[in-house]
Amino acid sequence: MKKSNDEEDIKVNKRRTDKVYFESTLLQQISDGIDFIRDQSKEILSEIDLKGLDNIDIDEFGEYTLDQISDISDELSQLKSELFDSDDFPTFIKEYTLDAKRALNRDDDYVRRAQRRLDRHNSGELVNVYKTNARIIELCDKAIEVNSSNADAYYVKGRALMNLDKYPEAIEEFINSLAIEDDIKVWIAIANSNTLNGDYDDAIGIYEKILERDENSFDAVKGKALTYYASGDFAKANEEFKNASSMGTLDSTSKEIWDECLENI
Protein backbone atom coordinates (compact mmCIF):
# COMPACT_ATOMS: atom_id res chain seq x y z
CA MET A 1 0.00 0.00 0.00
CA LYS A 2 1.34 3.41 -0.98
CA LYS A 3 2.17 5.77 1.89
CA SER A 4 0.55 9.21 2.00
CA ASN A 5 2.64 12.38 1.90
CA ASP A 6 1.87 13.02 5.62
CA GLU A 7 3.33 9.66 6.57
CA GLU A 8 6.57 10.48 4.74
CA ASP A 9 7.04 13.93 6.34
CA ILE A 10 8.93 12.66 9.42
CA LYS A 11 11.70 10.20 8.66
CA VAL A 12 13.09 8.02 11.40
CA ASN A 13 16.36 6.15 11.30
CA LYS A 14 16.64 3.08 13.51
CA ARG A 15 20.08 1.97 14.58
CA ARG A 16 21.23 -1.08 16.45
CA THR A 17 20.37 0.49 19.81
CA ASP A 18 16.86 1.09 21.09
CA LYS A 19 17.25 4.84 20.64
CA VAL A 20 15.38 6.43 17.77
CA TYR A 21 17.21 8.98 15.63
CA PHE A 22 15.44 11.59 13.52
CA GLU A 23 16.73 13.14 10.32
CA SER A 24 15.18 16.43 11.44
CA THR A 25 17.62 18.29 13.75
CA LEU A 26 14.70 20.01 15.47
CA LEU A 27 12.91 16.73 16.28
CA GLN A 28 16.19 15.17 17.41
CA GLN A 29 16.79 17.98 19.92
CA ILE A 30 13.29 17.56 21.34
CA SER A 31 13.77 13.79 21.58
CA ASP A 32 17.09 14.22 23.37
CA GLY A 33 15.44 16.61 25.83
CA ILE A 34 12.75 14.06 26.65
CA ASP A 35 15.41 11.38 27.16
CA PHE A 36 17.24 13.71 29.53
CA ILE A 37 14.14 14.18 31.70
CA ARG A 38 13.53 10.42 31.80
CA ASP A 39 17.12 9.65 32.82
CA GLN A 40 17.19 12.37 35.48
CA SER A 41 13.88 11.18 36.92
CA LYS A 42 15.23 7.65 37.23
CA GLU A 43 18.32 8.96 39.00
CA ILE A 44 16.24 10.91 41.53
CA LEU A 45 14.02 7.93 42.25
CA SER A 46 16.97 5.56 42.55
CA GLU A 47 18.41 7.72 45.35
CA ILE A 48 15.28 7.30 47.46
CA ASP A 49 15.45 4.35 49.86
CA LEU A 50 11.78 3.58 50.45
CA LYS A 51 12.68 1.37 53.44
CA GLY A 52 14.31 4.32 55.15
CA LEU A 53 11.66 6.96 54.62
CA ASP A 54 11.27 7.47 58.38
CA ASN A 55 14.87 8.69 58.53
CA ILE A 56 14.51 11.27 55.76
CA ASP A 57 14.65 14.95 56.65
CA ILE A 58 11.58 16.12 54.74
CA ASP A 59 12.73 19.75 54.49
CA GLU A 60 16.17 18.75 53.25
CA PHE A 61 14.72 16.21 50.82
CA GLY A 62 12.25 18.80 49.57
CA GLU A 63 15.05 21.28 48.89
CA TYR A 64 17.09 18.58 47.14
CA THR A 65 14.13 17.60 44.95
CA LEU A 66 13.42 21.22 44.07
CA ASP A 67 17.05 21.68 43.09
CA GLN A 68 16.94 18.59 40.86
CA ILE A 69 13.71 19.74 39.22
CA SER A 70 15.18 23.22 38.81
CA ASP A 71 18.22 21.78 37.04
CA ILE A 72 16.05 19.69 34.71
CA SER A 73 13.85 22.70 33.97
CA ASP A 74 16.94 24.77 33.28
CA GLU A 75 18.28 22.24 30.79
CA LEU A 76 14.95 22.21 28.97
CA SER A 77 14.81 26.00 29.03
CA GLN A 78 18.22 26.17 27.38
CA LEU A 79 17.10 23.67 24.76
CA LYS A 80 13.93 25.66 24.07
CA SER A 81 15.90 28.89 23.80
CA GLU A 82 18.26 27.36 21.27
CA LEU A 83 15.29 26.22 19.21
CA PHE A 84 13.45 29.55 19.27
CA ASP A 85 16.63 31.52 18.62
CA SER A 86 17.42 29.44 15.57
CA ASP A 87 16.73 30.66 12.05
CA ASP A 88 14.07 27.95 11.67
CA PHE A 89 11.54 30.11 13.52
CA PRO A 90 10.03 33.15 11.76
CA THR A 91 10.41 36.55 13.41
CA PHE A 92 6.68 36.99 13.99
CA ILE A 93 6.59 33.77 16.07
CA LYS A 94 9.48 34.99 18.23
CA GLU A 95 7.73 38.33 18.77
CA TYR A 96 4.47 36.58 19.65
CA THR A 97 6.34 34.39 22.15
CA LEU A 98 7.94 37.44 23.78
CA ASP A 99 4.53 39.13 24.10
CA ALA A 100 3.14 35.99 25.73
CA LYS A 101 6.01 35.86 28.22
CA ARG A 102 5.47 39.50 29.07
CA ALA A 103 1.78 38.92 29.67
CA LEU A 104 2.53 35.96 31.94
CA ASN A 105 5.19 37.85 33.95
CA ARG A 106 7.80 35.32 32.90
CA ASP A 107 10.53 37.83 33.78
CA ASP A 108 9.85 37.14 37.46
CA ASP A 109 10.17 33.40 36.81
CA TYR A 110 13.56 33.92 35.17
CA VAL A 111 14.75 36.04 38.10
CA ARG A 112 13.56 33.46 40.65
CA ARG A 113 15.45 30.73 38.87
CA ALA A 114 18.55 32.93 38.67
CA GLN A 115 18.29 33.82 42.39
CA ARG A 116 17.92 30.16 43.36
CA ARG A 117 21.01 29.27 41.36
CA LEU A 118 22.87 32.19 42.94
CA ASP A 119 21.90 31.01 46.44
CA ARG A 120 23.08 27.47 45.67
CA HIS A 121 26.38 28.86 44.38
CA ASN A 122 26.89 31.01 47.48
CA SER A 123 26.19 28.01 49.73
CA GLY A 124 28.96 26.07 47.99
CA GLU A 125 26.64 23.56 46.37
CA LEU A 126 27.48 24.60 42.80
CA VAL A 127 31.25 24.66 42.37
CA ASN A 128 31.62 25.50 38.68
CA VAL A 129 31.92 29.26 39.14
CA TYR A 130 32.02 30.30 35.49
CA LYS A 131 29.28 27.99 34.22
CA THR A 132 26.94 28.74 37.13
CA ASN A 133 27.26 32.51 36.97
CA ALA A 134 27.18 32.59 33.19
CA ARG A 135 23.82 30.81 33.37
CA ILE A 136 22.58 33.28 36.04
CA ILE A 137 23.51 36.16 33.73
CA GLU A 138 21.74 34.45 30.82
CA LEU A 139 18.54 34.02 32.86
CA CYS A 140 18.66 37.67 33.96
CA ASP A 141 19.15 38.79 30.37
CA LYS A 142 16.04 36.81 29.44
CA ALA A 143 14.13 38.57 32.20
CA ILE A 144 15.36 41.96 31.00
CA GLU A 145 14.37 41.09 27.42
CA VAL A 146 10.84 40.38 28.63
CA ASN A 147 10.68 43.36 30.99
CA SER A 148 13.45 45.97 30.95
CA SER A 149 11.96 47.54 34.11
CA ASN A 150 12.63 44.52 36.33
CA ALA A 151 15.03 45.97 38.93
CA ASP A 152 15.81 42.58 40.50
CA ALA A 153 17.02 41.20 37.17
CA TYR A 154 19.77 43.83 36.98
CA TYR A 155 20.63 43.33 40.67
CA VAL A 156 20.98 39.54 40.44
CA LYS A 157 22.95 39.89 37.21
CA GLY A 158 25.30 42.29 38.97
CA ARG A 159 25.80 39.79 41.81
CA ALA A 160 26.75 37.12 39.28
CA LEU A 161 29.23 39.48 37.61
CA MET A 162 30.78 40.13 41.03
CA ASN A 163 31.30 36.37 41.40
CA LEU A 164 33.21 36.49 38.11
CA ASP A 165 35.37 39.40 39.40
CA LYS A 166 33.85 41.75 36.81
CA TYR A 167 33.30 44.63 39.20
CA PRO A 168 32.92 47.61 36.82
CA GLU A 169 30.36 45.63 34.78
CA ALA A 170 28.58 44.65 37.98
CA ILE A 171 28.35 48.28 39.10
CA GLU A 172 26.77 49.20 35.75
CA GLU A 173 24.03 46.62 36.34
CA PHE A 174 23.50 47.85 39.90
CA ILE A 175 23.10 51.41 38.60
CA ASN A 176 20.53 50.13 36.08
CA SER A 177 18.66 48.57 39.00
CA LEU A 178 18.77 51.79 41.03
CA ALA A 179 17.44 53.77 38.07
CA ILE A 180 14.27 51.68 38.39
CA GLU A 181 14.05 51.29 42.17
CA ASP A 182 16.11 52.86 44.95
CA ASP A 183 17.13 50.08 47.31
CA ILE A 184 19.81 50.10 50.02
CA LYS A 185 20.85 46.52 49.26
CA VAL A 186 21.89 47.67 45.77
CA TRP A 187 23.94 50.56 47.20
CA ILE A 188 25.61 48.02 49.52
CA ALA A 189 26.43 45.87 46.48
CA ILE A 190 28.00 48.86 44.69
CA ALA A 191 30.13 49.70 47.73
CA ASN A 192 31.20 46.06 48.08
CA SER A 193 32.15 45.99 44.39
CA ASN A 194 34.26 49.12 44.84
CA THR A 195 36.06 47.54 47.77
CA LEU A 196 36.79 44.36 45.84
CA ASN A 197 37.99 46.45 42.90
CA GLY A 198 40.39 48.40 45.12
CA ASP A 199 38.42 51.67 44.95
CA TYR A 200 38.45 52.14 48.73
CA ASP A 201 37.60 55.86 48.91
CA ASP A 202 34.56 55.38 46.68
CA ALA A 203 33.43 52.45 48.80
CA ILE A 204 33.76 54.36 52.09
CA GLY A 205 31.88 57.30 50.60
CA ILE A 206 28.96 55.09 49.59
CA TYR A 207 28.85 53.30 52.96
CA GLU A 208 28.68 56.67 54.71
CA LYS A 209 25.85 57.81 52.44
CA ILE A 210 23.98 54.63 53.32
CA LEU A 211 24.49 55.28 57.04
CA GLU A 212 23.10 58.79 56.61
CA ARG A 213 19.89 57.12 55.45
CA ASP A 214 19.99 54.26 57.94
CA GLU A 215 22.38 54.63 60.86
CA ASN A 216 21.62 51.05 61.93
CA SER A 217 22.72 49.41 58.70
CA PHE A 218 24.82 46.50 59.93
CA ASP A 219 25.99 45.65 56.40
CA ALA A 220 27.25 49.19 55.81
CA VAL A 221 29.25 49.30 59.06
CA LYS A 222 30.73 45.86 58.44
CA GLY A 223 31.49 46.91 54.88
CA LYS A 224 33.40 49.95 56.13
CA ALA A 225 35.40 47.72 58.48
CA LEU A 226 36.33 45.33 55.68
CA THR A 227 37.22 48.23 53.39
CA TYR A 228 39.51 49.84 55.96
CA TYR A 229 41.13 46.44 56.50
CA ALA A 230 41.67 45.99 52.75
CA SER A 231 43.24 49.45 52.54
CA GLY A 232 45.59 48.65 55.44
CA ASP A 233 44.04 51.05 57.98
CA PHE A 234 43.72 48.52 60.81
CA ALA A 235 42.90 51.07 63.54
CA LYS A 236 39.82 52.36 61.71
CA ALA A 237 38.88 48.80 60.75
CA ASN A 238 38.98 47.86 64.45
CA GLU A 239 36.63 50.71 65.36
CA GLU A 240 34.14 49.76 62.68
CA PHE A 241 34.27 46.09 63.68
CA LYS A 242 33.44 47.18 67.25
CA ASN A 243 30.46 49.13 65.96
CA ALA A 244 29.29 46.26 63.79
CA SER A 245 29.66 43.78 66.66
CA SER A 246 27.41 45.93 68.84
CA MET A 247 24.75 45.88 66.11
CA GLY A 248 24.73 42.23 65.11
CA THR A 249 26.64 38.95 64.94
CA LEU A 250 29.77 38.93 62.83
CA ASP A 251 30.45 35.91 60.64
CA SER A 252 33.52 33.76 61.30
CA THR A 253 35.54 35.30 58.44
CA SER A 254 34.93 38.84 59.71
CA LYS A 255 35.96 37.78 63.23
CA GLU A 256 39.23 36.37 61.90
CA ILE A 257 39.92 39.59 60.01
CA TRP A 258 39.15 41.60 63.13
CA ASP A 259 41.63 39.52 65.11
CA GLU A 260 44.22 40.23 62.43
CA CYS A 261 43.53 43.96 62.73
CA LEU A 262 44.10 43.83 66.50
CA GLU A 263 47.39 42.06 65.95
CA ASN A 264 48.54 44.80 63.55
CA ILE A 265 47.57 47.83 65.66
TILUMSE-559193 format. One record per residue (C-alpha): residue number from 1; residue in one letter; x, y, z. Coordinates in nm, 3 decimals. Each point is the difference from the previous one (the first is absolute). Layout:
! residues N
REC     n   res        c1        c2        c3
REC   NUM     A         X         Y         Z
...
END
This chain:
! residues 265
REC     n   res        c1        c2        c3
REC     1     M     0.000     0.000     0.000
REC     2     K     0.134     0.341    -0.098
REC     3     K     0.083     0.236     0.287
REC     4     S    -0.162     0.344     0.011
REC     5     N     0.209     0.317    -0.010
REC     6     D    -0.077     0.064     0.372
REC     7     E     0.146    -0.336     0.095
REC     8     E     0.324     0.082    -0.183
REC     9     D     0.047     0.345     0.160
REC    10     I     0.189    -0.127     0.308
REC    11     K     0.277    -0.246    -0.076
REC    12     V     0.139    -0.218     0.274
REC    13     N     0.327    -0.187    -0.010
REC    14     K     0.028    -0.307     0.221
REC    15     R     0.344    -0.111     0.107
REC    16     R     0.115    -0.305     0.187
REC    17     T    -0.086     0.157     0.336
REC    18     D    -0.351     0.060     0.128
REC    19     K     0.039     0.375    -0.045
REC    20     V    -0.187     0.159    -0.287
REC    21     Y     0.183     0.255    -0.214
REC    22     F    -0.177     0.261    -0.211
REC    23     E     0.129     0.155    -0.320
REC    24     S    -0.155     0.329     0.112
REC    25     T     0.244     0.186     0.231
REC    26     L    -0.292     0.172     0.172
REC    27     L    -0.179    -0.328     0.081
REC    28     Q     0.328    -0.156     0.113
REC    29     Q     0.060     0.281     0.251
REC    30     I    -0.350    -0.042     0.142
REC    31     S     0.048    -0.377     0.024
REC    32     D     0.332     0.043     0.179
REC    33     G    -0.165     0.239     0.246
REC    34     I    -0.269    -0.255     0.082
REC    35     D     0.266    -0.268     0.051
REC    36     F     0.183     0.233     0.237
REC    37     I    -0.310     0.047     0.217
REC    38     R    -0.061    -0.376     0.010
REC    39     D     0.359    -0.077     0.102
REC    40     Q     0.007     0.272     0.266
REC    41     S    -0.331    -0.119     0.144
REC    42     K     0.135    -0.353     0.031
REC    43     E     0.309     0.131     0.177
REC    44     I    -0.208     0.195     0.253
REC    45     L    -0.222    -0.298     0.072
REC    46     S     0.295    -0.237     0.030
REC    47     E     0.144     0.216     0.280
REC    48     I    -0.313    -0.042     0.211
REC    49     D     0.017    -0.295     0.240
REC    50     L    -0.367    -0.077     0.059
REC    51     K     0.090    -0.221     0.299
REC    52     G     0.163     0.295     0.171
REC    53     L    -0.265     0.264    -0.053
REC    54     D    -0.039     0.051     0.376
REC    55     N     0.360     0.122     0.015
REC    56     I    -0.036     0.258    -0.277
REC    57     D     0.014     0.368     0.089
REC    58     I    -0.307     0.117    -0.191
REC    59     D     0.115     0.363    -0.025
REC    60     E     0.344    -0.100    -0.124
REC    61     F    -0.145    -0.254    -0.243
REC    62     G    -0.247     0.259    -0.125
REC    63     E     0.280     0.248    -0.068
REC    64     Y     0.204    -0.270    -0.175
REC    65     T    -0.296    -0.098    -0.219
REC    66     L    -0.071     0.362    -0.088
REC    67     D     0.363     0.046    -0.098
REC    68     Q    -0.011    -0.309    -0.223
REC    69     I    -0.323     0.115    -0.164
REC    70     S     0.147     0.348    -0.041
REC    71     D     0.304    -0.144    -0.177
REC    72     I    -0.217    -0.209    -0.233
REC    73     S    -0.220     0.301    -0.074
REC    74     D     0.309     0.207    -0.069
REC    75     E     0.134    -0.253    -0.249
REC    76     L    -0.333    -0.003    -0.182
REC    77     S    -0.014     0.379     0.006
REC    78     Q     0.341     0.017    -0.165
REC    79     L    -0.112    -0.250    -0.262
REC    80     K    -0.317     0.199    -0.069
REC    81     S     0.197     0.323    -0.027
REC    82     E     0.236    -0.153    -0.253
REC    83     L    -0.297    -0.114    -0.206
REC    84     F    -0.184     0.333     0.006
REC    85     D     0.318     0.197    -0.065
REC    86     S     0.079    -0.208    -0.305
REC    87     D    -0.069     0.122    -0.352
REC    88     D    -0.266    -0.271    -0.038
REC    89     F    -0.253     0.216     0.185
REC    90     P    -0.151     0.304    -0.176
REC    91     T     0.038     0.340     0.165
REC    92     F    -0.373     0.044     0.058
REC    93     I    -0.009    -0.322     0.208
REC    94     K     0.289     0.122     0.216
REC    95     E    -0.175     0.334     0.054
REC    96     Y    -0.326    -0.175     0.088
REC    97     T     0.187    -0.219     0.250
REC    98     L     0.160     0.305     0.163
REC    99     D    -0.341     0.169     0.032
REC   100     A    -0.139    -0.314     0.163
REC   101     K     0.287    -0.013     0.249
REC   102     R    -0.054     0.364     0.085
REC   103     A    -0.369    -0.058     0.060
REC   104     L     0.075    -0.296     0.227
REC   105     N     0.266     0.189     0.201
REC   106     R     0.261    -0.253    -0.105
REC   107     D     0.273     0.251     0.088
REC   108     D    -0.068    -0.069     0.368
REC   109     D     0.032    -0.374    -0.065
REC   110     Y     0.339     0.052    -0.164
REC   111     V     0.119     0.212     0.293
REC   112     R    -0.119    -0.258     0.255
REC   113     R     0.189    -0.273    -0.178
REC   114     A     0.310     0.220    -0.020
REC   115     Q    -0.026     0.089     0.372
REC   116     R    -0.037    -0.366     0.097
REC   117     R     0.309    -0.089    -0.200
REC   118     L     0.186     0.292     0.158
REC   119     D    -0.097    -0.118     0.350
REC   120     R     0.118    -0.354    -0.077
REC   121     H     0.330     0.139    -0.129
REC   122     N     0.051     0.215     0.310
REC   123     S    -0.070    -0.300     0.225
REC   124     G     0.277    -0.194    -0.174
REC   125     E    -0.232    -0.251    -0.162
REC   126     L     0.084     0.104    -0.357
REC   127     V     0.377     0.006    -0.043
REC   128     N     0.037     0.084    -0.369
REC   129     V     0.030     0.376     0.046
REC   130     Y     0.010     0.104    -0.365
REC   131     K    -0.274    -0.231    -0.127
REC   132     T    -0.234     0.075     0.291
REC   133     N     0.032     0.377    -0.016
REC   134     A    -0.008     0.008    -0.378
REC   135     R    -0.336    -0.178     0.018
REC   136     I    -0.124     0.247     0.267
REC   137     I     0.093     0.288    -0.231
REC   138     E    -0.177    -0.171    -0.291
REC   139     L    -0.320    -0.043     0.204
REC   140     C     0.012     0.365     0.110
REC   141     D     0.049     0.112    -0.359
REC   142     K    -0.311    -0.198    -0.093
REC   143     A    -0.191     0.176     0.276
REC   144     I     0.123     0.339    -0.120
REC   145     E    -0.099    -0.087    -0.358
REC   146     V    -0.353    -0.071     0.121
REC   147     N    -0.016     0.298     0.236
REC   148     S     0.277     0.261    -0.004
REC   149     S    -0.149     0.157     0.316
REC   150     N     0.067    -0.302     0.222
REC   151     A     0.240     0.145     0.260
REC   152     D     0.078    -0.339     0.157
REC   153     A     0.121    -0.138    -0.333
REC   154     Y     0.275     0.263    -0.019
REC   155     Y     0.086    -0.050     0.369
REC   156     V     0.035    -0.379    -0.023
REC   157     K     0.197     0.035    -0.323
REC   158     G     0.235     0.240     0.176
REC   159     R     0.050    -0.250     0.284
REC   160     A     0.095    -0.267    -0.253
REC   161     L     0.248     0.236    -0.167
REC   162     M     0.155     0.065     0.342
REC   163     N     0.052    -0.376     0.037
REC   164     L     0.191     0.012    -0.329
REC   165     D     0.216     0.291     0.129
REC   166     K    -0.152     0.235    -0.259
REC   167     Y    -0.055     0.288     0.239
REC   168     P    -0.038     0.298    -0.238
REC   169     E    -0.256    -0.198    -0.204
REC   170     A    -0.178    -0.098     0.320
REC   171     I    -0.023     0.363     0.112
REC   172     E    -0.158     0.092    -0.335
REC   173     E    -0.274    -0.258     0.059
REC   174     F    -0.053     0.123     0.356
REC   175     I    -0.040     0.356    -0.130
REC   176     N    -0.257    -0.128    -0.252
REC   177     S    -0.187    -0.156     0.292
REC   178     L     0.011     0.322     0.203
REC   179     A    -0.133     0.198    -0.296
REC   180     I    -0.317    -0.209     0.032
REC   181     E    -0.022    -0.039     0.378
REC   182     D     0.206     0.157     0.278
REC   183     D     0.102    -0.278     0.236
REC   184     I     0.268     0.002     0.271
REC   185     K     0.104    -0.358    -0.076
REC   186     V     0.104     0.115    -0.349
REC   187     W     0.205     0.289     0.143
REC   188     I     0.167    -0.254     0.232
REC   189     A     0.082    -0.215    -0.304
REC   190     I     0.157     0.299    -0.179
REC   191     A     0.213     0.084     0.304
REC   192     N     0.107    -0.364     0.035
REC   193     S     0.095    -0.007    -0.369
REC   194     N     0.211     0.313     0.045
REC   195     T     0.180    -0.158     0.293
REC   196     L     0.073    -0.318    -0.193
REC   197     N     0.120     0.209    -0.294
REC   198     G     0.240     0.195     0.222
REC   199     D    -0.197     0.327    -0.017
REC   200     Y     0.003     0.047     0.378
REC   201     D    -0.085     0.372     0.018
REC   202     D    -0.304    -0.048    -0.223
REC   203     A    -0.113    -0.293     0.212
REC   204     I     0.033     0.191     0.329
REC   205     G    -0.188     0.294    -0.149
REC   206     I    -0.292    -0.221    -0.101
REC   207     Y    -0.011    -0.179     0.337
REC   208     E    -0.017     0.337     0.175
REC   209     K    -0.283     0.114    -0.227
REC   210     I    -0.187    -0.318     0.088
REC   211     L     0.051     0.065     0.372
REC   212     E    -0.139     0.351    -0.043
REC   213     R    -0.321    -0.167    -0.116
REC   214     D     0.010    -0.286     0.249
REC   215     E     0.239     0.037     0.292
REC   216     N    -0.076    -0.358     0.107
REC   217     S     0.110    -0.164    -0.323
REC   218     F     0.210    -0.291     0.123
REC   219     D     0.117    -0.085    -0.353
REC   220     A     0.126     0.354    -0.059
REC   221     V     0.200     0.011     0.325
REC   222     K     0.148    -0.344    -0.062
REC   223     G     0.076     0.105    -0.356
REC   224     K     0.191     0.304     0.125
REC   225     A     0.200    -0.223     0.235
REC   226     L     0.093    -0.239    -0.280
REC   227     T     0.089     0.290    -0.229
REC   228     Y     0.229     0.161     0.257
REC   229     Y     0.162    -0.340     0.054
REC   230     A     0.054    -0.045    -0.375
REC   231     S     0.157     0.346    -0.021
REC   232     G     0.235    -0.080     0.290
REC   233     D    -0.155     0.240     0.254
REC   234     F    -0.032    -0.253     0.283
REC   235     A    -0.082     0.255     0.273
REC   236     K    -0.308     0.129    -0.183
REC   237     A    -0.094    -0.356    -0.096
REC   238     N     0.010    -0.094     0.370
REC   239     E    -0.235     0.285     0.091
REC   240     E    -0.249    -0.095    -0.268
REC   241     F     0.013    -0.367     0.100
REC   242     K    -0.083     0.109     0.357
REC   243     N    -0.298     0.195    -0.129
REC   244     A    -0.117    -0.287    -0.217
REC   245     S     0.037    -0.248     0.287
REC   246     S    -0.225     0.215     0.218
REC   247     M    -0.266    -0.005    -0.273
REC   248     G    -0.002    -0.365    -0.100
REC   249     T     0.191    -0.328    -0.017
REC   250     L     0.313    -0.002    -0.211
REC   251     D     0.068    -0.302    -0.219
REC   252     S     0.307    -0.215     0.066
REC   253     T     0.202     0.154    -0.286
REC   254     S    -0.061     0.354     0.127
REC   255     K     0.103    -0.106     0.352
REC   256     E     0.327    -0.141    -0.133
REC   257     I     0.069     0.322    -0.189
REC   258     W    -0.077     0.201     0.312
REC   259     D     0.248    -0.208     0.198
REC   260     E     0.259     0.071    -0.268
REC   261     C    -0.069     0.373     0.030
REC   262     L     0.057    -0.013     0.377
REC   263     E     0.329    -0.177    -0.055
REC   264     N     0.115     0.274    -0.240
REC   265     I    -0.097     0.303     0.211
END
